[in-house]
Amino acid sequence: MEPALSQLAKLTAAETHRLDRVIVAISVNPELGTPVPDTLLRDYVDDVDEVRVLYYVTALRQITTVAYVEA
């Protein structure tokens, strides 16, 4: 968890806002992303906010994410 916190601290306010918008969209509709073959992962790219998120939804409908915010 510590590496994630240090990465979040490096994001600008604008990057954080872009990422938040995408995470909200996924939380409303976890099926937005494209399934990654042979894994439980889904891959979602938001071309407007220029954010890519790899995530999976657990059996309890919790969402775990790994995000990439483009410059």
Predicted model as a PDB file, atoms N, CA, C, CB and O in Angstrom, pLDDT in the B-factor column:
MODEL        1                                                                  
ATOM      1  N   MET A   1       0.815  -1.191   0.000  1.00 53.00           N  
ATOM      2  CA  MET A   1       0.000   0.000   0.000  1.00 53.00           C  
ATOM      3  C   MET A   1       0.866   1.265   0.000  1.00 53.00           C  
ATOM      4  CB  MET A   1      -0.931  -0.008   1.202  1.00 53.00           C  
ATOM      5  O   MET A   1       0.492   2.283  -0.582  1.00 53.00           O  
ATOM      6  N   GLU A   2       2.011   1.189   0.651  1.00 65.00           N  
ATOM      7  CA  GLU A   2       2.898   2.349   0.716  1.00 65.00           C  
ATOM      8  C   GLU A   2       3.329   2.842  -0.667  1.00 65.00           C  
ATOM      9  CB  GLU A   2       4.124   2.011   1.538  1.00 65.00           C  
ATOM     10  O   GLU A   2       3.313   4.051  -0.900  1.00 65.00           O  
ATOM     11  N   PRO A   3       3.718   1.951  -1.605  1.00 70.00           N  
ATOM     12  CA  PRO A   3       4.078   2.442  -2.937  1.00 70.00           C  
ATOM     13  C   PRO A   3       2.916   3.184  -3.616  1.00 70.00           C  
ATOM     14  CB  PRO A   3       4.530   1.276  -3.815  1.00 70.00           C  
ATOM     15  O   PRO A   3       3.128   4.186  -4.298  1.00 70.00           O  
ATOM     16  N   ALA A   4       1.715   2.693  -3.428  1.00 69.00           N  
ATOM     17  CA  ALA A   4       0.556   3.354  -4.029  1.00 69.00           C  
ATOM     18  C   ALA A   4       0.366   4.748  -3.450  1.00 69.00           C  
ATOM     19  CB  ALA A   4      -0.713   2.519  -3.816  1.00 69.00           C  
ATOM     20  O   ALA A   4       0.066   5.687  -4.187  1.00 69.00           O  
ATOM     21  N   LEU A   5       0.536   4.894  -2.150  1.00 75.00           N  
ATOM     22  CA  LEU A   5       0.382   6.208  -1.525  1.00 75.00           C  
ATOM     23  C   LEU A   5       1.433   7.192  -2.022  1.00 75.00           C  
ATOM     24  CB  LEU A   5       0.463   6.084  -0.008  1.00 75.00           C  
ATOM     25  O   LEU A   5       1.132   8.365  -2.245  1.00 75.00           O  
ATOM     26  N   SER A   6       2.665   6.721  -2.195  1.00 79.00           N  
ATOM     27  CA  SER A   6       3.713   7.627  -2.680  1.00 79.00           C  
ATOM     28  C   SER A   6       3.449   8.024  -4.125  1.00 79.00           C  
ATOM     29  CB  SER A   6       5.102   6.970  -2.556  1.00 79.00           C  
ATOM     30  O   SER A   6       3.744   9.153  -4.518  1.00 79.00           O  
ATOM     31  N   GLN A   7       2.893   7.107  -4.927  1.00 76.00           N  
ATOM     32  CA  GLN A   7       2.554   7.452  -6.309  1.00 76.00           C  
ATOM     33  C   GLN A   7       1.409   8.447  -6.362  1.00 76.00           C  
ATOM     34  CB  GLN A   7       2.189   6.198  -7.099  1.00 76.00           C  
ATOM     35  O   GLN A   7       1.429   9.371  -7.175  1.00 76.00           O  
ATOM     36  N   LEU A   8       0.415   8.272  -5.508  1.00 75.00           N  
ATOM     37  CA  LEU A   8      -0.702   9.215  -5.463  1.00 75.00           C  
ATOM     38  C   LEU A   8      -0.237  10.610  -5.066  1.00 75.00           C  
ATOM     39  CB  LEU A   8      -1.769   8.726  -4.488  1.00 75.00           C  
ATOM     40  O   LEU A   8      -0.752  11.610  -5.567  1.00 75.00           O  
ATOM     41  N   ALA A   9       0.725  10.672  -4.175  1.00 83.00           N  
ATOM     42  CA  ALA A   9       1.235  11.965  -3.718  1.00 83.00           C  
ATOM     43  C   ALA A   9       1.914  12.735  -4.848  1.00 83.00           C  
ATOM     44  CB  ALA A   9       2.215  11.767  -2.564  1.00 83.00           C  
ATOM     45  O   ALA A   9       2.010  13.960  -4.789  1.00 83.00           O  
ATOM     46  N   LYS A  10       2.383  12.030  -5.871  1.00 81.00           N  
ATOM     47  CA  LYS A  10       3.073  12.668  -6.990  1.00 81.00           C  
ATOM     48  C   LYS A  10       2.118  13.204  -8.060  1.00 81.00           C  
ATOM     49  CB  LYS A  10       4.030  11.688  -7.619  1.00 81.00           C  
ATOM     50  O   LYS A  10       2.530  13.962  -8.938  1.00 81.00           O  
ATOM     51  N   LEU A  11       0.840  12.809  -7.987  1.00 82.00           N  
ATOM     52  CA  LEU A  11      -0.120  13.282  -8.984  1.00 82.00           C  
ATOM     53  C   LEU A  11      -0.480  14.745  -8.750  1.00 82.00           C  
ATOM     54  CB  LEU A  11      -1.386  12.420  -8.959  1.00 82.00           C  
ATOM     55  O   LEU A  11      -0.583  15.202  -7.612  1.00 82.00           O  
ATOM     56  N   THR A  12      -0.665  15.461  -9.838  1.00 86.00           N  
ATOM     57  CA  THR A  12      -1.140  16.838  -9.724  1.00 86.00           C  
ATOM     58  C   THR A  12      -2.631  16.818  -9.406  1.00 86.00           C  
ATOM     59  CB  THR A  12      -0.859  17.643 -11.033  1.00 86.00           C  
ATOM     60  O   THR A  12      -3.273  15.771  -9.489  1.00 86.00           O  
ATOM     61  N   ALA A  13      -3.171  17.957  -9.049  1.00 89.00           N  
ATOM     62  CA  ALA A  13      -4.608  18.051  -8.780  1.00 89.00           C  
ATOM     63  C   ALA A  13      -5.415  17.687 -10.024  1.00 89.00           C  
ATOM     64  CB  ALA A  13      -4.977  19.469  -8.304  1.00 89.00           C  
ATOM     65  O   ALA A  13      -6.445  17.022  -9.919  1.00 89.00           O  
ATOM     66  N   ALA A  14      -4.960  18.113 -11.191  1.00 87.00           N  
ATOM     67  CA  ALA A  14      -5.667  17.811 -12.442  1.00 87.00           C  
ATOM     68  C   ALA A  14      -5.632  16.315 -12.740  1.00 87.00           C  
ATOM     69  CB  ALA A  14      -5.049  18.596 -13.613  1.00 87.00           C  
ATOM     70  O   ALA A  14      -6.636  15.749 -13.172  1.00 87.00           O  
ATOM     71  N   GLU A  15      -4.488  15.669 -12.514  1.00 85.00           N  
ATOM     72  CA  GLU A  15      -4.379  14.230 -12.750  1.00 85.00           C  
ATOM     73  C   GLU A  15      -5.271  13.453 -11.787  1.00 85.00           C  
ATOM     74  CB  GLU A  15      -2.921  13.772 -12.606  1.00 85.00           C  
ATOM     75  O   GLU A  15      -5.917  12.479 -12.175  1.00 85.00           O  
ATOM     76  N   THR A  16      -5.301  13.887 -10.543  1.00 86.00           N  
ATOM     77  CA  THR A  16      -6.151  13.247  -9.547  1.00 86.00           C  
ATOM     78  C   THR A  16      -7.620  13.375  -9.942  1.00 86.00           C  
ATOM     79  CB  THR A  16      -5.913  13.862  -8.156  1.00 86.00           C  
ATOM     80  O   THR A  16      -8.385  12.421  -9.802  1.00 86.00           O  
ATOM     81  N   HIS A  17      -8.009  14.524 -10.425  1.00 88.00           N  
ATOM     82  CA  HIS A  17      -9.394  14.747 -10.859  1.00 88.00           C  
ATOM     83  C   HIS A  17      -9.746  13.821 -12.030  1.00 88.00           C  
ATOM     84  CB  HIS A  17      -9.604  16.231 -11.265  1.00 88.00           C  
ATOM     85  O   HIS A  17     -10.818  13.216 -12.050  1.00 88.00           O  
ATOM     86  N   ARG A  18      -8.835  13.716 -13.003  1.00 87.00           N  
ATOM     87  CA  ARG A  18      -9.062  12.844 -14.160  1.00 87.00           C  
ATOM     88  C   ARG A  18      -9.209  11.394 -13.715  1.00 87.00           C  
ATOM     89  CB  ARG A  18      -7.908  12.974 -15.175  1.00 87.00           C  
ATOM     90  O   ARG A  18     -10.100  10.685 -14.183  1.00 87.00           O  
ATOM     91  N   LEU A  19      -8.348  10.960 -12.824  1.00 86.00           N  
ATOM     92  CA  LEU A  19      -8.395   9.596 -12.326  1.00 86.00           C  
ATOM     93  C   LEU A  19      -9.677   9.347 -11.530  1.00 86.00           C  
ATOM     94  CB  LEU A  19      -7.169   9.306 -11.461  1.00 86.00           C  
ATOM     95  O   LEU A  19     -10.302   8.297 -11.678  1.00 86.00           O  
ATOM     96  N   ASP A  20     -10.067  10.290 -10.701  1.00 88.00           N  
ATOM     97  CA  ASP A  20     -11.298  10.159  -9.916  1.00 88.00           C  
ATOM     98  C   ASP A  20     -12.514   9.970 -10.812  1.00 88.00           C  
ATOM     99  CB  ASP A  20     -11.495  11.386  -9.029  1.00 88.00           C  
ATOM    100  O   ASP A  20     -13.381   9.147 -10.519  1.00 88.00           O  
ATOM    101  N   ARG A  21     -12.581  10.727 -11.902  1.00 90.00           N  
ATOM    102  CA  ARG A  21     -13.719  10.623 -12.820  1.00 90.00           C  
ATOM    103  C   ARG A  21     -13.823   9.220 -13.405  1.00 90.00           C  
ATOM    104  CB  ARG A  21     -13.593  11.655 -13.948  1.00 90.00           C  
ATOM    105  O   ARG A  21     -14.918   8.669 -13.516  1.00 90.00           O  
ATOM    106  N   VAL A  22     -12.699   8.650 -13.774  1.00 88.00           N  
ATOM    107  CA  VAL A  22     -12.696   7.312 -14.360  1.00 88.00           C  
ATOM    108  C   VAL A  22     -13.055   6.261 -13.307  1.00 88.00           C  
ATOM    109  CB  VAL A  22     -11.321   7.000 -14.980  1.00 88.00           C  
ATOM    110  O   VAL A  22     -13.805   5.330 -13.600  1.00 88.00           O  
ATOM    111  N   ILE A  23     -12.540   6.395 -12.108  1.00 86.00           N  
ATOM    112  CA  ILE A  23     -12.843   5.433 -11.050  1.00 86.00           C  
ATOM    113  C   ILE A  23     -14.326   5.474 -10.693  1.00 86.00           C  
ATOM    114  CB  ILE A  23     -11.988   5.716  -9.803  1.00 86.00           C  
ATOM    115  O   ILE A  23     -14.927   4.434 -10.422  1.00 86.00           O  
ATOM    116  N   VAL A  24     -14.910   6.646 -10.692  1.00 90.00           N  
ATOM    117  CA  VAL A  24     -16.359   6.753 -10.443  1.00 90.00           C  
ATOM    118  C   VAL A  24     -17.129   6.049 -11.553  1.00 90.00           C  
ATOM    119  CB  VAL A  24     -16.798   8.242 -10.344  1.00 90.00           C  
ATOM    120  O   VAL A  24     -18.082   5.319 -11.280  1.00 90.00           O  
ATOM    121  N   ALA A  25     -16.722   6.264 -12.804  1.00 90.00           N  
ATOM    122  CA  ALA A  25     -17.408   5.613 -13.931  1.00 90.00           C  
ATOM    123  C   ALA A  25     -17.349   4.093 -13.797  1.00 90.00           C  
ATOM    124  CB  ALA A  25     -16.780   6.052 -15.274  1.00 90.00           C  
ATOM    125  O   ALA A  25     -18.342   3.410 -14.048  1.00 90.00           O  
ATOM    126  N   ILE A  26     -16.197   3.562 -13.406  1.00 88.00           N  
ATOM    127  CA  ILE A  26     -16.051   2.114 -13.239  1.00 88.00           C  
ATOM    128  C   ILE A  26     -16.879   1.621 -12.054  1.00 88.00           C  
ATOM    129  CB  ILE A  26     -14.568   1.740 -13.044  1.00 88.00           C  
ATOM    130  O   ILE A  26     -17.467   0.541 -12.116  1.00 88.00           O  
ATOM    131  N   SER A  27     -16.929   2.401 -10.984  1.00 87.00           N  
ATOM    132  CA  SER A  27     -17.700   1.965  -9.819  1.00 87.00           C  
ATOM    133  C   SER A  27     -19.197   1.909 -10.140  1.00 87.00           C  
ATOM    134  CB  SER A  27     -17.448   2.908  -8.629  1.00 87.00           C  
ATOM    135  O   SER A  27     -19.919   1.083  -9.582  1.00 87.00           O  
ATOM    136  N   VAL A  28     -19.659   2.773 -11.023  1.00 90.00           N  
ATOM    137  CA  VAL A  28     -21.064   2.758 -11.431  1.00 90.00           C  
ATOM    138  C   VAL A  28     -21.339   1.589 -12.381  1.00 90.00           C  
ATOM    139  CB  VAL A  28     -21.444   4.096 -12.104  1.00 90.00           C  
ATOM    140  O   VAL A  28     -22.392   0.955 -12.309  1.00 90.00           O  
ATOM    141  N   ASN A  29     -20.381   1.311 -13.271  1.00 91.00           N  
ATOM    142  CA  ASN A  29     -20.546   0.236 -14.243  1.00 91.00           C  
ATOM    143  C   ASN A  29     -19.255  -0.568 -14.351  1.00 91.00           C  
ATOM    144  CB  ASN A  29     -20.951   0.801 -15.623  1.00 91.00           C  
ATOM    145  O   ASN A  29     -18.421  -0.277 -15.209  1.00 91.00           O  
ATOM    146  N   PRO A  30     -19.076  -1.577 -13.493  1.00 88.00           N  
ATOM    147  CA  PRO A  30     -17.837  -2.353 -13.493  1.00 88.00           C  
ATOM    148  C   PRO A  30     -17.556  -3.105 -14.792  1.00 88.00           C  
ATOM    149  CB  PRO A  30     -17.872  -3.327 -12.374  1.00 88.00           C  
ATOM    150  O   PRO A  30     -16.451  -3.616 -14.975  1.00 88.00           O  
ATOM    151  N   GLU A  31     -18.514  -3.183 -15.681  1.00 88.00           N  
ATOM    152  CA  GLU A  31     -18.305  -3.893 -16.936  1.00 88.00           C  
ATOM    153  C   GLU A  31     -17.837  -2.982 -18.067  1.00 88.00           C  
ATOM    154  CB  GLU A  31     -19.574  -4.586 -17.343  1.00 88.00           C  
ATOM    155  O   GLU A  31     -17.822  -3.399 -19.225  1.00 88.00           O  
ATOM    156  N   LEU A  32     -17.457  -1.747 -17.752  1.00 89.00           N  
ATOM    157  CA  LEU A  32     -16.986  -0.815 -18.776  1.00 89.00           C  
ATOM    158  C   LEU A  32     -15.763  -1.342 -19.526  1.00 89.00           C  
ATOM    159  CB  LEU A  32     -16.659   0.525 -18.143  1.00 89.00           C  
ATOM    160  O   LEU A  32     -15.672  -1.231 -20.748  1.00 89.00           O  
ATOM    161  N   GLY A  33     -14.860  -1.897 -18.797  1.00 88.00           N  
ATOM    162  CA  GLY A  33     -13.608  -2.332 -19.407  1.00 88.00           C  
ATOM    163  C   GLY A  33     -13.748  -3.574 -20.257  1.00 88.00           C  
ATOM    164  O   GLY A  33     -14.750  -4.287 -20.204  1.00 88.00           O  
ATOM    165  N   THR A  34     -12.718  -3.810 -21.039  1.00 94.00           N  
ATOM    166  CA  THR A  34     -12.632  -5.000 -21.886  1.00 94.00           C  
ATOM    167  C   THR A  34     -11.932  -6.107 -21.109  1.00 94.00           C  
ATOM    168  CB  THR A  34     -11.876  -4.692 -23.216  1.00 94.00           C  
ATOM    169  O   THR A  34     -10.889  -5.861 -20.502  1.00 94.00           O  
ATOM    170  N   PRO A  35     -12.475  -7.314 -21.113  1.00 95.00           N  
ATOM    171  CA  PRO A  35     -11.792  -8.410 -20.410  1.00 95.00           C  
ATOM    172  C   PRO A  35     -10.401  -8.668 -21.007  1.00 95.00           C  
ATOM    173  CB  PRO A  35     -12.642  -9.700 -20.473  1.00 95.00           C  
ATOM    174  O   PRO A  35     -10.226  -8.668 -22.225  1.00 95.00           O  
ATOM    175  N   VAL A  36      -9.437  -8.884 -20.140  1.00 93.00           N  
ATOM    176  CA  VAL A  36      -8.090  -9.267 -20.566  1.00 93.00           C  
ATOM    177  C   VAL A  36      -8.088 -10.795 -20.644  1.00 93.00           C  
ATOM    178  CB  VAL A  36      -6.963  -8.718 -19.567  1.00 93.00           C  
ATOM    179  O   VAL A  36      -8.353 -11.463 -19.644  1.00 93.00           O  
ATOM    180  N   PRO A  37      -7.793 -11.352 -21.816  1.00 96.00           N  
ATOM    181  CA  PRO A  37      -7.860 -12.808 -21.974  1.00 96.00           C  
ATOM    182  C   PRO A  37      -7.048 -13.576 -20.930  1.00 96.00           C  
ATOM    183  CB  PRO A  37      -7.381 -13.186 -23.347  1.00 96.00           C  
ATOM    184  O   PRO A  37      -5.937 -13.188 -20.571  1.00 96.00           O  
ATOM    185  N   ASP A  38      -7.626 -14.660 -20.463  1.00 94.00           N  
ATOM    186  CA  ASP A  38      -6.986 -15.604 -19.535  1.00 94.00           C  
ATOM    187  C   ASP A  38      -6.658 -15.002 -18.169  1.00 94.00           C  
ATOM    188  CB  ASP A  38      -5.722 -16.134 -20.153  1.00 94.00           C  
ATOM    189  O   ASP A  38      -5.791 -15.516 -17.462  1.00 94.00           O  
ATOM    190  N   THR A  39      -7.344 -13.913 -17.788  1.00 88.00           N  
ATOM    191  CA  THR A  39      -7.153 -13.297 -16.471  1.00 88.00           C  
ATOM    192  C   THR A  39      -8.514 -12.877 -15.932  1.00 88.00           C  
ATOM    193  CB  THR A  39      -6.180 -12.070 -16.551  1.00 88.00           C  
ATOM    194  O   THR A  39      -9.531 -12.996 -16.616  1.00 88.00           O  
ATOM    195  N   LEU A  40      -8.519 -12.386 -14.704  1.00 85.00           N  
ATOM    196  CA  LEU A  40      -9.727 -11.796 -14.129  1.00 85.00           C  
ATOM    197  C   LEU A  40      -9.768 -10.284 -14.361  1.00 85.00           C  
ATOM    198  CB  LEU A  40      -9.804 -12.101 -12.626  1.00 85.00           C  
ATOM    199  O   LEU A  40     -10.723  -9.614 -13.969  1.00 85.00           O  
ATOM    200  N   LEU A  41      -8.730  -9.758 -14.999  1.00 88.00           N  
ATOM    201  CA  LEU A  41      -8.606  -8.312 -15.187  1.00 88.00           C  
ATOM    202  C   LEU A  41      -9.518  -7.789 -16.285  1.00 88.00           C  
ATOM    203  CB  LEU A  41      -7.174  -7.953 -15.507  1.00 88.00           C  
ATOM    204  O   LEU A  41      -9.900  -8.505 -17.210  1.00 88.00           O  
ATOM    205  N   ARG A  42      -9.852  -6.502 -16.143  1.00 90.00           N  
ATOM    206  CA  ARG A  42     -10.532  -5.753 -17.192  1.00 90.00           C  
ATOM    207  C   ARG A  42      -9.654  -4.536 -17.491  1.00 90.00           C  
ATOM    208  CB  ARG A  42     -12.006  -5.332 -16.761  1.00 90.00           C  
ATOM    209  O   ARG A  42      -8.974  -4.021 -16.603  1.00 90.00           O  
ATOM    210  N   ASP A  43      -9.675  -4.090 -18.725  1.00 91.00           N  
ATOM    211  CA  ASP A  43      -8.846  -2.966 -19.184  1.00 91.00           C  
ATOM    212  C   ASP A  43      -9.782  -1.877 -19.695  1.00 91.00           C  
ATOM    213  CB  ASP A  43      -7.828  -3.414 -20.307  1.00 91.00           C  
ATOM    214  O   ASP A  43     -10.530  -2.083 -20.651  1.00 91.00           O  
ATOM    215  N   TYR A  44      -9.729  -0.712 -19.044  1.00 89.00           N  
ATOM    216  CA  TYR A  44     -10.587   0.398 -19.453  1.00 89.00           C  
ATOM    217  C   TYR A  44      -9.718   1.598 -19.805  1.00 89.00           C  
ATOM    218  CB  TYR A  44     -11.602   0.763 -18.332  1.00 89.00           C  
ATOM    219  O   TYR A  44      -8.859   2.004 -19.023  1.00 89.00           O  
ATOM    220  N   VAL A  45      -9.945   2.157 -20.981  1.00 89.00           N  
ATOM    221  CA  VAL A  45      -9.223   3.347 -21.425  1.00 89.00           C  
ATOM    222  C   VAL A  45     -10.236   4.459 -21.649  1.00 89.00           C  
ATOM    223  CB  VAL A  45      -8.397   3.066 -22.728  1.00 89.00           C  
ATOM    224  O   VAL A  45     -11.196   4.297 -22.401  1.00 89.00           O  
ATOM    225  N   ASP A  46     -10.014   5.583 -20.991  1.00 87.00           N  
ATOM    226  CA  ASP A  46     -10.847   6.764 -21.187  1.00 87.00           C  
ATOM    227  C   ASP A  46     -10.048   7.732 -22.051  1.00 87.00           C  
ATOM    228  CB  ASP A  46     -11.268   7.421 -19.811  1.00 87.00           C  
ATOM    229  O   ASP A  46      -9.098   8.358 -21.582  1.00 87.00           O  
ATOM    230  N   ASP A  47     -10.440   7.849 -23.309  1.00 88.00           N  
ATOM    231  CA  ASP A  47      -9.703   8.702 -24.247  1.00 88.00           C  
ATOM    232  C   ASP A  47      -9.879  10.185 -23.967  1.00 88.00           C  
ATOM    233  CB  ASP A  47     -10.137   8.408 -25.655  1.00 88.00           C  
ATOM    234  O   ASP A  47      -9.013  10.984 -24.324  1.00 88.00           O  
ATOM    235  N   VAL A  48     -10.980  10.567 -23.337  1.00 87.00           N  
ATOM    236  CA  VAL A  48     -11.218  11.975 -23.032  1.00 87.00           C  
ATOM    237  C   VAL A  48     -10.283  12.435 -21.913  1.00 87.00           C  
ATOM    238  CB  VAL A  48     -12.695  12.205 -22.633  1.00 87.00           C  
ATOM    239  O   VAL A  48      -9.603  13.453 -22.043  1.00 87.00           O  
ATOM    240  N   ASP A  49     -10.252  11.683 -20.817  1.00 82.00           N  
ATOM    241  CA  ASP A  49      -9.412  12.059 -19.673  1.00 82.00           C  
ATOM    242  C   ASP A  49      -7.997  11.496 -19.760  1.00 82.00           C  
ATOM    243  CB  ASP A  49     -10.056  11.591 -18.390  1.00 82.00           C  
ATOM    244  O   ASP A  49      -7.157  11.781 -18.906  1.00 82.00           O  
ATOM    245  N   GLU A  50      -7.735  10.692 -20.801  1.00 85.00           N  
ATOM    246  CA  GLU A  50      -6.423  10.092 -21.020  1.00 85.00           C  
ATOM    247  C   GLU A  50      -5.940   9.311 -19.799  1.00 85.00           C  
ATOM    248  CB  GLU A  50      -5.412  11.168 -21.378  1.00 85.00           C  
ATOM    249  O   GLU A  50      -4.853   9.543 -19.270  1.00 85.00           O  
ATOM    250  N   VAL A  51      -6.791   8.381 -19.375  1.00 86.00           N  
ATOM    251  CA  VAL A  51      -6.497   7.528 -18.234  1.00 86.00           C  
ATOM    252  C   VAL A  51      -6.753   6.085 -18.648  1.00 86.00           C  
ATOM    253  CB  VAL A  51      -7.356   7.924 -16.988  1.00 86.00           C  
ATOM    254  O   VAL A  51      -7.753   5.781 -19.299  1.00 86.00           O  
ATOM    255  N   ARG A  52      -5.848   5.210 -18.265  1.00 86.00           N  
ATOM    256  CA  ARG A  52      -6.029   3.774 -18.490  1.00 86.00           C  
ATOM    257  C   ARG A  52      -6.050   3.092 -17.135  1.00 86.00           C  
ATOM    258  CB  ARG A  52      -4.898   3.182 -19.406  1.00 86.00           C  
ATOM    259  O   ARG A  52      -5.197   3.351 -16.286  1.00 86.00           O  
ATOM    260  N   VAL A  53      -7.027   2.221 -16.938  1.00 86.00           N  
ATOM    261  CA  VAL A  53      -7.168   1.524 -15.668  1.00 86.00           C  
ATOM    262  C   VAL A  53      -7.292   0.029 -15.925  1.00 86.00           C  
ATOM    263  CB  VAL A  53      -8.391   2.049 -14.880  1.00 86.00           C  
ATOM    264  O   VAL A  53      -8.138  -0.411 -16.703  1.00 86.00           O  
ATOM    265  N   LEU A  54      -6.446  -0.739 -15.268  1.00 86.00           N  
ATOM    266  CA  LEU A  54      -6.585  -2.189 -15.222  1.00 86.00           C  
ATOM    267  C   LEU A  54      -7.207  -2.501 -13.865  1.00 86.00           C  
ATOM    268  CB  LEU A  54      -5.190  -2.937 -15.431  1.00 86.00           C  
ATOM    269  O   LEU A  54      -6.742  -2.018 -12.833  1.00 86.00           O  
ATOM    270  N   TYR A  55      -8.254  -3.308 -13.878  1.00 86.00           N  
ATOM    271  CA  TYR A  55      -8.928  -3.577 -12.614  1.00 86.00           C  
ATOM    272  C   TYR A  55      -9.593  -4.935 -12.643  1.00 86.00           C  
ATOM    273  CB  TYR A  55      -9.956  -2.494 -12.311  1.00 86.00           C  
ATOM    274  O   TYR A  55      -9.759  -5.550 -13.696  1.00 86.00           O  
ATOM    275  N   TYR A  56      -9.970  -5.390 -11.456  1.00 84.00           N  
ATOM    276  CA  TYR A  56     -10.807  -6.576 -11.379  1.00 84.00           C  
ATOM    277  C   TYR A  56     -11.828  -6.362 -10.285  1.00 84.00           C  
ATOM    278  CB  TYR A  56      -9.964  -7.853 -11.116  1.00 84.00           C  
ATOM    279  O   TYR A  56     -11.615  -5.609  -9.334  1.00 84.00           O  
ATOM    280  N   VAL A  57     -12.930  -7.042 -10.448  1.00 82.00           N  
ATOM    281  CA  VAL A  57     -14.035  -6.946  -9.502  1.00 82.00           C  
ATOM    282  C   VAL A  57     -14.067  -8.246  -8.705  1.00 82.00           C  
ATOM    283  CB  VAL A  57     -15.407  -6.683 -10.233  1.00 82.00           C  
ATOM    284  O   VAL A  57     -14.130  -9.331  -9.282  1.00 82.00           O  
ATOM    285  N   THR A  58     -14.023  -8.137  -7.393  1.00 79.00           N  
ATOM    286  CA  THR A  58     -14.026  -9.327  -6.543  1.00 79.00           C  
ATOM    287  C   THR A  58     -15.434  -9.907  -6.453  1.00 79.00           C  
ATOM    288  CB  THR A  58     -13.490  -8.991  -5.133  1.00 79.00           C  
ATOM    289  O   THR A  58     -16.405  -9.307  -6.914  1.00 79.00           O  
ATOM    290  N   ALA A  59     -15.518 -11.085  -5.849  1.00 75.00           N  
ATOM    291  CA  ALA A  59     -16.817 -11.739  -5.669  1.00 75.00           C  
ATOM    292  C   ALA A  59     -17.770 -10.889  -4.836  1.00 75.00           C  
ATOM    293  CB  ALA A  59     -16.632 -13.100  -5.010  1.00 75.00           C  
ATOM    294  O   ALA A  59     -18.988 -11.000  -4.978  1.00 75.00           O  
ATOM    295  N   LEU A  60     -17.225 -10.048  -3.974  1.00 74.00           N  
ATOM    296  CA  LEU A  60     -18.054  -9.162  -3.141  1.00 74.00           C  
ATOM    297  C   LEU A  60     -18.296  -7.806  -3.808  1.00 74.00           C  
ATOM    298  CB  LEU A  60     -17.393  -8.953  -1.777  1.00 74.00           C  
ATOM    299  O   LEU A  60     -18.758  -6.863  -3.166  1.00 74.00           O  
ATOM    300  N   ARG A  61     -17.977  -7.721  -5.106  1.00 73.00           N  
ATOM    301  CA  ARG A  61     -18.200  -6.522  -5.920  1.00 73.00           C  
ATOM    302  C   ARG A  61     -17.303  -5.350  -5.512  1.00 73.00           C  
ATOM    303  CB  ARG A  61     -19.654  -6.101  -5.825  1.00 73.00           C  
ATOM    304  O   ARG A  61     -17.625  -4.195  -5.789  1.00 73.00           O  
ATOM    305  N   GLN A  62     -16.184  -5.645  -4.857  1.00 72.00           N  
ATOM    306  CA  GLN A  62     -15.191  -4.615  -4.602  1.00 72.00           C  
ATOM    307  C   GLN A  62     -14.301  -4.515  -5.830  1.00 72.00           C  
ATOM    308  CB  GLN A  62     -14.356  -4.928  -3.316  1.00 72.00           C  
ATOM    309  O   GLN A  62     -14.044  -5.514  -6.503  1.00 72.00           O  
ATOM    310  N   ILE A  63     -13.835  -3.314  -6.118  1.00 70.00           N  
ATOM    311  CA  ILE A  63     -13.021  -3.105  -7.304  1.00 70.00           C  
ATOM    312  C   ILE A  63     -11.598  -2.752  -6.896  1.00 70.00           C  
ATOM    313  CB  ILE A  63     -13.622  -2.001  -8.191  1.00 70.00           C  
ATOM    314  O   ILE A  63     -11.375  -1.821  -6.122  1.00 70.00           O  
ATOM    315  N   THR A  64     -10.646  -3.497  -7.421  1.00 73.00           N  
ATOM    316  CA  THR A  64      -9.236  -3.203  -7.201  1.00 73.00           C  
ATOM    317  C   THR A  64      -8.672  -2.643  -8.506  1.00 73.00           C  
ATOM    318  CB  THR A  64      -8.445  -4.484  -6.735  1.00 73.00           C  
ATOM    319  O   THR A  64      -8.870  -3.226  -9.572  1.00 73.00           O  
ATOM    320  N   THR A  65      -7.971  -1.514  -8.420  1.00 70.00           N  
ATOM    321  CA  THR A  65      -7.516  -0.837  -9.626  1.00 70.00           C  
ATOM    322  C   THR A  65      -6.022  -0.600  -9.645  1.00 70.00           C  
ATOM    323  CB  THR A  65      -8.226   0.464  -9.775  1.00 70.00           C  
ATOM    324  O   THR A  65      -5.372  -0.458  -8.609  1.00 70.00           O  
ATOM    325  N   VAL A  66      -5.500  -0.561 -10.865  1.00 71.00           N  
ATOM    326  CA  VAL A  66      -4.148  -0.079 -11.137  1.00 71.00           C  
ATOM    327  C   VAL A  66      -4.324   0.900 -12.287  1.00 71.00           C  
ATOM    328  CB  VAL A  66      -3.117  -1.268 -11.491  1.00 71.00           C  
ATOM    329  O   VAL A  66      -4.833   0.531 -13.345  1.00 71.00           O  
ATOM    330  N   ALA A  67      -3.912   2.129 -12.089  1.00 66.00           N  
ATOM    331  CA  ALA A  67      -4.211   3.170 -13.081  1.00 66.00           C  
ATOM    332  C   ALA A  67      -2.950   3.783 -13.662  1.00 66.00           C  
ATOM    333  CB  ALA A  67      -5.064   4.259 -12.461  1.00 66.00           C  
ATOM    334  O   ALA A  67      -1.887   3.792 -13.042  1.00 66.00           O  
ATOM    335  N   TYR A  68      -3.109   4.297 -14.875  1.00 64.00           N  
ATOM    336  CA  TYR A  68      -2.048   5.014 -15.567  1.00 64.00           C  
ATOM    337  C   TYR A  68      -2.644   6.305 -16.090  1.00 64.00           C  
ATOM    338  CB  TYR A  68      -1.426   4.160 -16.725  1.00 64.00           C  
ATOM    339  O   TYR A  68      -3.596   6.277 -16.870  1.00 64.00           O  
ATOM    340  N   VAL A  69      -2.104   7.425 -15.677  1.00 66.00           N  
ATOM    341  CA  VAL A  69      -2.569   8.735 -16.140  1.00 66.00           C  
ATOM    342  C   VAL A  69      -1.554   9.251 -17.128  1.00 66.00           C  
ATOM    343  CB  VAL A  69      -2.767   9.741 -14.954  1.00 66.00           C  
ATOM    344  O   VAL A  69      -0.392   9.459 -16.777  1.00 66.00           O  
ATOM    345  N   GLU A  70      -1.984   9.465 -18.383  1.00 61.00           N  
ATOM    346  CA  GLU A  70      -1.070   9.936 -19.411  1.00 61.00           C  
ATOM    347  C   GLU A  70      -0.775  11.414 -19.223  1.00 61.00           C  
ATOM    348  CB  GLU A  70      -1.648   9.681 -20.803  1.00 61.00           C  
ATOM    349  O   GLU A  70      -1.608  12.172 -18.727  1.00 61.00           O  
ATOM    350  N   ALA A  71       0.420  11.808 -19.627  1.00 53.00           N  
ATOM    351  CA  ALA A  71       0.817  13.215 -19.495  1.00 53.00           C  
ATOM    352  C   ALA A  71       0.107  14.057 -20.518  1.00 53.00           C  
ATOM    353  CB  ALA A  71       2.328  13.376 -19.643  1.00 53.00           C  
ATOM    354  O   ALA A  71       0.310  15.271 -20.566  1.00 53.00           O  
TER     355      ALA A  71                                                      
ENDMDL                                                                          
END                                                                             
